[in-house]
């Protein structure tokens, strides 16, 4: 039964992990955001009170 021979499957496992750990992370980390986040001020905006009647 050839499916019980671990030699080709172990090589496939090692090669696939090599691809996942060596090739893909630099490709994923090379992506950048189109807009860099900017810091917002810590001042609270002035809000107006609710002026509508309740009835």
Secondary structure, 3 states (H helix, E strand, C coil): CHHHCHHHHHHHHHHHHHHHHHHHHHHHHCCCCCCCCCCCCCCCCCCCCCCCCCC
